[in-house]
């Protein structure tokens, strides 16, 4: 499922116009992004949580040329699956 599929599903299930569904999805994504930018944590019970992991600078290697490069410190979003979602996905039909 991609963003367009999510908008379409939301629109049809809640009988919303496509414009309203786009606004809802964008509002949720913006809220998630804003919270992660503030190094916050997003927890959706039964689904999982999003956190920001910080990585220090390190010496890497350019895979194309093999030369060593210095990789700057960075922050990346990380998703941890919730136990309930793991069980639901693994459940046999």
Secondary structure, 3 states (H helix, E strand, C coil): CCHHHHHHHHHHHCCCCHHHHHHHHHHHHHHHHHHHHCCCCEEECCCEEEEEEEECCEEEECCCCCCEEEECCEEEEEEEECHHHHHHHHCCC
